[in-house]
Amino acid sequence: MATANADAAEVERLYELGDRLSSAKDKSQHAADYEAIIASVKGQNVKAKQLAAQLIPRYFRSFPALGTFAMEAMFDLVEMEELAIRIQAIRGFPLLGKDAEFISKIADILGQLLTSEENVERDAVHKALMSLIRQDVKNSLQPLFKHVESGSEIREKIICFLRDKVFPVKAELLKPQAEMERYITDLIKKSVQDVTGLEFKLFMDFLRSLSIFGDTAPRESFQELIEIIQAQADLDAQFDVSDIDHIERWTSCIYMALPIFTRGASSSKFLNYFAKQIVPVFDKIPEEKKLDLLKTVAASSPYAAAQDSRQLLPSIVQLLKKYMPGKKVDDINHNYVECLLYTFHHLAHKTPNTTNSLCGYKIVTGQPSDRLGEDFSEHYKDFIERLTGTEDTVRAASKRLTQGMADFNKAISSAKTEEEKTKIKADQQKSTMTMRSYNNILAMSQPLHGKSPLFIGDKKITLSWMEQPKKPAASTAGGKRTQPASNGNAPLNKKGRGDGGMHNQLVNRAFEGLPCGGGRGSGRGRGRGGRGRGWGYR
């Protein structure tokens, strides 16, 4: 009973101190009252502490000399076991942000509290942090990104907060626009040194949404984005065929770079890495990864510069000869051949006379590199034989597939369960894509038979694994014909999603859910020894 009375008296005393401060015209004359409120945090009275958590922020600005003392008391309050005390202190933190030093410290503490298991507490932290960020964007975000950069245990929670709360309101927060977009870009560049695939994609998508990397941005801006991606892809590292994480990282990064290549950024480092590091050990790469690599190069080939095309073509011809038979066989790896032929066409279109020494063609450009005085007839004979053998094989396989595809609709009608129908439809879709691949191979191989072949460097061919262009709607009276959807060879749309889902299939394989729920700390699987975090494909 005596303890209860003492507790009530303490609460009543704090109310009196608060009333006195509230009514005082010159609050600075009542520093002792404010010190008494701060001192109550050290007591055992829960209700008094909760009241102190309200009063300390309310009068904080009136007593700058006691700022550090008051701040330390608030930090003590957010470590209390009682949820109500913590929440009250969290809600009061934004009122303490009177200068840059305090704001950074508060943002750091609030960032650590994002790991709370209590929804109501985590919600209070979100609101307090956003209030603080609106007061001072730079000094609030800097400590948060510092946690991401340093790899602390709370980094995932902070990244989730940035994604869900900060990034969606960038237009409101990043003012003046150019200055603040540059500031947050520099923060992100430091933070992506050691990230997972999901995290990297999140940050890159955000950067690409900024106006400094928008439609009117100079080419140098897009090259800056490419350099960030190149660093993530480890293009300066020796390629190790046993390092699956690096293979997947390289594949995903180049797909992430595709929409930036269309804006004029150079693909040179990626393509040269493929030619010099990957092709020499291509046979040793796991089979399930080879196709992904070939698809990335095929998708990038329309944007290769002439010089890069000249350097990469020998490697592509080398691989074509490996996978194109010299005579008719039962079957070929049609996916590999389709990718390689597509790449060959787009590279050769930019540097046609390079194929003279590689394939024995007689293309005249008037340059010494035509090498017309040299005899490459054996190369031509071999290449044409391989084209013919490939065509004969594909035609026979296509005929067999056509006969089999006629039975799919009948099989679906007779299927007794939904599971059976689903499986048949999946097989039907797979067969349809295979037929597209066969048709593409024939369409690309036939123009290559002449001594001066026609290289396809436009949008005529849509790779089988890309979204197929829609047929244009019939024109109506007085109206215009609907434009067909852009195919896989066309420049990607502004958000980089125009590659028919292949970008998402390869990149998003790494980008499964980032854990953003509660929990004080989360274990992180370590990936590659040199880089830290793996990209999470497996």
C-alpha positions in Angstrom: 0.0 0.0 0.0 2.8 2.4 0.9 4.6 1.6 -2.4 1.4 2.3 -4.4 1.0 5.6 -2.6 4.6 6.5 -3.3 4.2 5.7 -7.0 1.1 7.7 -7.3 2.8 10.6 -5.5 5.7 10.4 -8.0 3.3 10.5 -11.0 1.5 13.5 -9.5 4.8 15.3 -8.9 5.8 14.8 -12.6 2.4 16.2 -13.6 3.1 19.3 -11.5 6.5 19.7 -13.0 5.0 19.4 -16.5 2.3 22.0 -15.7 4.8 24.4 -14.3 7.0 24.1 -17.4 3.9 24.5 -19.6 2.8 27.7 -18.0 6.2 29.3 -17.6 6.9 32.1 -20.0 10.6 31.7 -19.7 11.1 28.0 -19.4 14.9 28.3 -19.2 14.4 29.5 -15.6 13.0 26.1 -14.7 15.9 23.8 -15.6 15.7 22.1 -12.3 12.2 21.0 -13.0 13.3 19.5 -16.4 16.3 17.8 -14.7 13.9 16.2 -12.2 11.7 14.9 -15.0 14.8 13.4 -16.7 16.0 11.9 -13.4 12.7 10.0 -12.9 13.7 7.7 -15.7 16.2 6.0 -13.2 13.4 5.1 -10.8 11.3 2.0 -10.6 7.9 3.6 -11.2 6.5 2.3 -14.6 3.8 5.0 -14.9 6.3 7.7 -14.0 8.7 6.5 -16.7 5.9 6.5 -19.2 4.9 10.0 -18.3 8.6 11.1 -18.5 8.7 9.7 -22.0 6.1 12.2 -22.9 7.5 15.2 -21.0 11.1 14.9 -22.0 10.6 15.4 -25.8 7.9 18.0 -25.2 10.3 20.5 -23.5 13.5 19.3 -25.0 14.1 22.3 -27.2 13.8 24.7 -24.2 16.9 23.2 -22.5 19.7 22.8 -25.0 22.3 22.5 -22.3 20.5 19.4 -21.0 20.2 17.9 -24.5 22.7 15.1 -24.1 21.3 14.2 -20.6 17.8 14.1 -22.0 18.8 12.0 -25.0 20.5 9.4 -22.9 17.4 9.1 -20.7 15.3 8.5 -23.9 17.7 5.9 -25.0 17.3 4.2 -21.6 13.5 4.3 -22.0 13.5 2.4 -25.4 15.4 -0.4 -23.7 12.8 -0.9 -21.0 11.0 -4.2 -20.8 7.5 -2.5 -20.7 6.1 -2.1 -24.2 4.1 0.9 -23.3 7.2 2.8 -22.1 9.1 1.9 -25.3 6.4 3.0 -27.6 5.9 6.3 -25.8 9.6 7.0 -26.1 9.7 6.0 -29.7 6.9 8.4 -30.5 8.7 11.2 -28.8 12.0 10.8 -30.7 11.2 13.0 -33.6 10.7 16.0 -31.2 14.4 15.6 -30.2 15.8 16.1 -33.7 17.0 19.6 -33.2 20.4 19.3 -34.9 22.3 16.9 -37.2 24.2 15.1 -34.5 21.0 14.2 -32.6 19.1 13.2 -35.7 21.8 10.8 -36.8 21.9 9.2 -33.3 18.2 8.9 -33.2 17.9 7.4 -36.7 20.6 4.9 -35.7 18.7 3.8 -32.6 15.3 3.7 -34.4 16.9 1.6 -37.1 18.0 -0.9 -34.5 14.5 -1.1 -33.2 13.1 -2.2 -36.6 13.8 -5.8 -35.4 11.0 -5.5 -32.8 8.7 -8.6 -32.7 5.8 -6.4 -31.6 3.7 -5.1 -34.5 2.6 -2.0 -32.6 6.1 -1.1 -31.7 7.4 -1.7 -35.2 4.7 0.5 -36.5 5.7 3.2 -34.1 9.3 2.9 -35.2 8.2 3.3 -38.9 6.3 6.4 -38.2 9.0 8.0 -36.0 11.7 7.2 -38.6 9.6 8.7 -41.4 8.9 11.8 -39.3 12.7 12.2 -38.7 13.5 11.6 -42.3 11.1 14.4 -43.3 12.9 16.7 -41.0 16.4 15.9 -42.3 16.7 13.4 -45.1 20.5 13.4 -45.3 21.3 12.9 -41.6 18.5 10.4 -41.2 19.3 8.2 -44.1 23.1 8.2 -43.7 23.1 6.0 -40.5 20.5 3.6 -41.9 22.6 3.0 -45.0 25.6 2.7 -42.8 24.1 -0.4 -41.3 23.4 -1.8 -44.8 27.0 -1.1 -45.8 28.6 -2.6 -42.7 26.6 -5.8 -42.9 25.1 -5.5 -39.4 22.5 -8.0 -38.3 19.7 -5.4 -38.8 20.5 -4.7 -42.4 17.6 -6.8 -43.8 15.1 -4.9 -41.7 16.5 -1.6 -42.8 16.4 -2.6 -46.4 12.8 -3.6 -46.0 12.0 -0.3 -44.4 13.7 1.6 -47.2 11.8 -0.4 -49.8 8.4 -0.2 -48.2 8.4 3.3 -46.6 11.2 5.5 -48.1 11.5 4.6 -51.8 7.8 5.0 -52.6 7.8 8.6 -51.5 11.1 9.6 -53.1 9.5 12.5 -55.0 8.4 14.0 -51.6 11.7 13.4 -49.8 14.4 14.0 -52.4 14.4 17.8 -52.7 16.2 19.6 -54.2 15.8 16.7 -56.7 19.2 16.6 -58.5 21.2 17.1 -55.3 19.3 14.6 -53.2 19.1 12.0 -55.9 22.9 12.2 -56.3 23.3 11.9 -52.5 21.1 8.8 -52.2 22.8 7.3 -55.3 26.2 7.6 -53.6 24.8 6.0 -50.4 23.5 3.1 -52.5 26.7 2.6 -54.4 28.5 2.1 -51.0 25.8 -0.2 -49.8 25.8 -2.7 -52.7 29.4 -3.9 -52.1 28.1 -7.0 -50.3 24.4 -7.7 -51.0 22.2 -10.6 -52.1 20.6 -10.8 -55.5 17.2 -9.6 -54.3 18.8 -6.6 -52.5 20.9 -5.6 -55.5 17.9 -5.7 -57.8 15.9 -3.6 -55.3 18.5 -0.9 -55.2 19.1 -1.0 -59.0 15.4 -0.7 -59.7 15.3 2.3 -57.4 18.3 4.0 -59.0 16.8 3.5 -62.5 13.6 5.3 -61.3 15.5 8.5 -60.4 15.3 11.4 -62.8 19.2 11.7 -63.0 19.0 8.3 -64.8 15.8 9.1 -66.7 15.0 9.6 -70.4 16.8 12.9 -70.7 19.9 11.9 -68.7 23.3 12.0 -70.5 24.9 8.8 -71.6 27.5 9.1 -68.8 24.6 8.5 -66.3 23.7 5.1 -67.9 27.4 4.2 -68.0 27.5 4.8 -64.2 24.7 2.3 -63.7 26.5 -0.2 -65.9 29.6 0.2 -63.9 27.7 -0.6 -60.7 26.3 -3.8 -62.3 29.8 -4.7 -63.6 31.3 -4.5 -60.2 28.5 -6.8 -58.9 29.2 -9.3 -61.6 32.9 -9.6 -60.6 34.2 -9.0 -64.1 37.7 -8.4 -62.8 37.8 -11.9 -61.2 39.1 -15.0 -62.8 36.1 -17.2 -63.9 35.8 -20.4 -61.9 33.5 -23.0 -63.4 32.9 -24.5 -60.0 31.6 -21.3 -58.6 27.9 -21.5 -59.4 27.1 -18.3 -57.5 29.4 -16.4 -59.9 27.8 -17.9 -63.0 24.4 -17.0 -61.7 25.5 -13.6 -60.6 27.0 -12.9 -64.1 23.9 -14.1 -65.8 21.5 -12.1 -63.7 23.7 -8.9 -63.9 23.9 -8.9 -67.7 20.1 -9.3 -67.9 19.7 -6.5 -65.4 21.9 -4.4 -67.7 19.9 -5.0 -70.9 17.6 -2.1 -70.6 20.6 0.1 -69.9 22.5 -1.2 -73.0 19.6 0.0 -75.0 20.2 3.6 -73.7 23.8 3.6 -75.1 25.8 2.2 -72.2 28.6 -0.2 -73.3 28.2 -3.9 -73.0 31.9 -4.4 -73.8 33.2 -5.7 -70.5 30.4 -8.3 -70.3 30.9 -9.6 -73.8 34.7 -9.6 -73.6 34.5 -11.5 -70.3 32.3 -14.1 -72.0 34.7 -14.5 -74.9 37.9 -14.6 -72.8 36.9 -16.2 -69.6 33.8 -18.3 -70.2 34.1 -19.7 -73.7 37.5 -21.4 -73.1 35.9 -23.5 -70.3 32.4 -23.7 -71.7 32.5 -27.5 -71.8 33.1 -27.7 -68.0 30.2 -25.5 -67.1 27.2 -27.4 -65.6 24.7 -28.2 -68.4 21.8 -26.4 -66.6 23.8 -23.2 -66.6 25.1 -23.2 -70.2 21.7 -22.2 -71.7 21.3 -19.3 -69.3 24.7 -18.0 -70.4 23.9 -18.4 -74.1 20.6 -16.6 -73.6 22.3 -13.7 -71.9 24.7 -13.2 -74.8 22.0 -13.6 -77.4 19.8 -11.0 -75.7 22.8 -8.6 -75.5 24.1 -9.1 -79.0 21.8 -6.5 -80.7 23.5 -3.8 -78.5 27.1 -4.9 -79.1 29.4 -2.4 -80.6 31.2 -3.2 -83.9 34.6 -3.6 -82.1 33.1 -5.9 -79.4 31.3 -7.9 -82.2 34.6 -8.4 -84.0 36.2 -9.8 -80.8 33.3 -12.0 -79.8 32.5 -13.5 -83.3 35.3 -16.1 -83.3 34.0 -17.5 -80.0 30.5 -17.7 -81.3 31.6 -19.5 -84.5 33.7 -21.9 -82.3 30.6 -22.8 -80.3 28.4 -23.0 -83.4 30.7 -25.6 -84.9 30.5 -27.6 -81.7 26.7 -27.7 -81.6 25.9 -27.8 -85.4 26.4 -31.3 -86.8 28.2 -31.7 -90.1 25.5 -34.2 -91.3 22.0 -35.1 -90.4 21.6 -36.6 -86.9 18.7 -37.7 -84.8 18.5 -34.4 -82.8 20.5 -31.3 -81.8 20.5 -29.0 -78.8 18.1 -26.6 -80.6 18.1 -24.1 -77.8 21.9 -23.7 -78.0 21.9 -23.5 -81.8 19.1 -20.9 -81.8 20.9 -18.7 -79.3 24.2 -19.0 -81.1 22.7 -18.3 -84.6 20.9 -15.3 -83.3 24.1 -14.0 -81.7 26.1 -14.7 -84.9 23.6 -12.8 -87.1 23.6 -9.7 -84.9 27.3 -9.6 -84.4 28.1 -10.3 -88.1 25.6 -7.6 -89.1 27.9 -5.0 -87.4 31.2 -6.4 -88.7 30.3 -8.5 -91.8 33.8 -8.9 -93.2 35.0 -10.6 -90.0 33.1 -13.7 -91.2 35.4 -14.0 -94.3 38.2 -15.6 -92.3 35.8 -17.4 -89.9 33.3 -18.9 -92.4 34.9 -18.4 -95.8 32.5 -15.8 -97.0 33.5 -13.2 -99.7 32.1 -10.0 -98.3 33.7 -6.9 -99.7 33.9 -3.7 -97.7 37.1 -2.3 -99.2 39.0 -2.7 -95.9 42.2 -4.7 -95.4 40.3 -6.9 -92.9 38.3 -8.3 -95.9 41.3 -10.6 -96.5 39.9 -11.5 -99.9 43.3 -12.6 -101.2 43.5 -15.5 -98.7 41.9 -18.9 -99.3 39.3 -19.8 -96.7 37.3 -22.1 -98.9 37.7 -25.0 -96.4 36.1 -22.9 -93.7 33.2 -22.1 -96.1 32.7 -25.8 -97.0 32.7 -26.8 -93.4 30.3 -24.1 -92.3 27.8 -24.8 -95.1 27.9 -28.5 -94.4 27.1 -27.8 -90.8 24.3 -25.5 -91.8 22.9 -28.1 -94.1 23.2 -30.9 -91.5 21.5 -28.7 -88.9 18.7 -27.8 -91.3 18.1 -31.5 -92.3 18.1 -32.5 -88.6 15.7 -29.7 -87.6 13.3 -30.4 -90.5 13.0 -34.1 -89.5 12.6 -33.2 -85.8 10.0 -30.6 -86.7 8.0 -33.1 -88.8 7.9 -35.6 -85.9 6.9 -32.8 -83.4 4.1 -31.6 -85.7 2.7 -35.1 -85.8 2.8 -35.4 -82.0 1.3 -31.9 -81.4 -1.8 -32.9 -83.3 -2.7 -35.3 -80.4 -2.5 -32.7 -77.6 -6.1 -31.4 -77.8 -7.5 -34.9 -78.0 -5.4 -35.9 -75.0 -6.7 -32.9 -73.0 -10.3 -33.7 -73.8 -9.8 -37.3 -72.6 -7.9 -36.5 -69.5 -9.8 -37.6 -66.3 -8.2 -35.3 -63.7 -7.1 -31.6 -63.6 -3.6 -32.8 -62.8 -3.5 -34.8 -66.0 -4.7 -31.8 -68.0 -2.2 -29.5 -66.4 0.6 -31.9 -67.3 -0.6 -32.2 -70.9 -0.9 -28.5 -71.3 2.6 -28.0 -70.0 3.9 -30.5 -72.5 2.0 -28.8 -75.2 3.5 -25.4 -74.3 7.0 -27.0 -74.3 6.4 -28.4 -77.7 5.1 -25.1 -79.0 8.3 -23.4 -77.8 10.4 -26.1 -79.4 8.6 -25.6 -82.7 9.3 -21.9 -82.5 13.0 -22.7 -81.9 13.1 -25.0 -85.0 11.4 -22.4 -87.1 13.9 -19.7 -85.9 16.9 -22.0 -86.7 15.7 -22.6 -90.2 14.9 -18.8 -90.7 18.4 -17.9 -89.6 20.4 -20.6 -91.3 19.0 -20.3 -94.8 20.3 -16.8 -95.4 23.8 -17.9 -94.6 24.4 -20.3 -97.6 25.6 -17.7 -100.1 29.1 -16.4 -100.5 27.8 -12.9 -99.5 25.1 -13.8 -97.0 22.4 -11.6 -95.5 22.9 -11.1 -91.8 19.8 -10.4 -89.8 20.4 -7.3 -87.6 16.8 -6.2 -87.0 13.7 -7.4 -85.3 12.6 -10.1 -87.7 13.5 -12.9 -85.4 11.9 -13.2 -82.0 13.7 -15.8 -79.9 11.5 -18.7 -78.9 11.9 -18.1 -75.2 11.0 -14.4 -75.5 7.4 -13.1 -75.5 6.1 -13.4 -79.0 4.9 -10.2 -80.7 1.2 -9.8 -81.0 -0.3 -9.8 -84.4 -1.5 -6.4 -85.5 -5.2 -5.9 -85.3 -7.0 -5.4 -88.6 -7.4 -1.7 -89.5 -10.8 -0.2 -89.2 -12.5 2.3 -91.3 -10.9 5.7 -90.7 -8.7 4.2 -88.0 -5.1 3.3 -87.6 -3.7 -0.2 -87.4 -2.8 -1.2 -83.9 1.0 -1.3 -83.4 2.3 -4.8 -82.6 3.9 -5.3 -79.2 7.6 -5.0 -79.1 9.4 -8.3 -79.5 12.4 -9.6 -77.7 14.8 -7.9 -80.0 13.3 -4.4 -79.6 14.7 -2.0 -77.1 13.2 -2.7 -73.7 10.6 -0.4 -72.3 11.4 2.3 -69.8 11.1 0.0 -66.9 13.2 -2.7 -68.6 10.5 -5.4 -68.6 10.2 -5.8 -72.4 12.2 -8.9 -72.8 9.3 -11.2 -72.6 9.8 -12.4 -69.1 13.3 -13.9 -69.6 14.8 -11.1 -67.5 12.4 -12.0 -64.7 13.0 -15.7 -65.1 16.7 -15.5 -64.7 17.1 -12.5 -62.4 14.2 -13.2 -60.1 15.3 -16.8 -59.6 17.7 -15.2 -57.1 15.2 -12.7 -55.8 12.9 -14.7 -53.6 11.3 -12.9 -50.6 13.4 -10.7 -48.5 12.4 -11.4 -44.8 10.8 -8.3 -43.5 8.9 -9.6 -40.5 9.8 -9.2 -36.8 12.6 -10.8 -34.9 15.7 -9.4 -33.3 18.4 -10.4 -35.7 18.5 -12.9 -38.5 21.1 -15.4 -39.5 22.6 -14.8 -43.0 24.0 -17.6 -45.1 27.3 -16.6 -46.4 27.9 -17.0 -50.1 31.1 -16.7 -52.0 34.1 -16.4 -49.8 35.5 -13.3 -51.3 32.2 -11.4 -51.6 30.2 -12.6 -48.6 26.6 -12.9 -49.6 25.5 -15.5 -52.1 22.7 -14.7 -54.6 20.4 -17.3 -53.2 19.5 -19.3 -56.3 19.7 -22.6 -54.6 
